Amino acid sequence: MTVITWDILALSGITISFLIVTLIYMLSYMFSNEFLKSWSREEFFNVFMTLILFGSIFSLVKLDLFANNINSADEYVGAVFSNVLNIQISIISDVSALSFISSLSFLLNPSMLTSSSKGNAGNEGGQGKLTDPLSVYISLAPFISPLITSLTSLQVYSFIPITMIKLHHLLIEFVNQDANRTFPILLL
């Protein structure tokens, strides 16, 4: 059983990608296909950028300065993520509470305040209706809807930075914990 590390595995994946793109580029000249030529040029650029990213991460992992500061970076990014996540949760609860408040409506009838002094003035004529032209329903939705919209927008627009913070946190955890991990491979 042969054991390889993550850096050898990543480098072999980049090499295989480079070979496939090179083969497709050669086939595009053989068949005079412009689409395959442009696709293989773009993919060659992507493989080259992946190689640069891999080289950067690999060189950072091997630096002593990086190895000494990785734990503090892990704690810092983890704390930033948990704080931002708590803010996101409070925004969700605020929007829920404001949505409930905006669903309430109140009946305002100034004539009911004076009806007790007039006796049974609301039921004159035997109709039994309690409607009054002065009655009005007041809803809080027009007043609270702008707050709900702004909080929802804040929640939506903060999703991408929160996701990027979590991805950086996962990358730091990978480098911190899994940099020396090996993968057993059976060679026949």
Secondary structure, DSSP 8 states (H G I E B T S, - for coil): -EEEEHHHHHHHHHHHHHHHHHHHHHHHHHHT-HHHHHHHHHHHHHHHHHHHHHHHHHHHHH-HHHHHHHHHHHHHHHHHHHHHHHHHHHHHHHHHHHHHHHT-EEEE-HHHHHHHHHSSGGGGGG------TT-EEEESHHHHHHHHHHHHHHHHHTHHHHHHHHHHHHHHHHHHHHTT-EEEE---
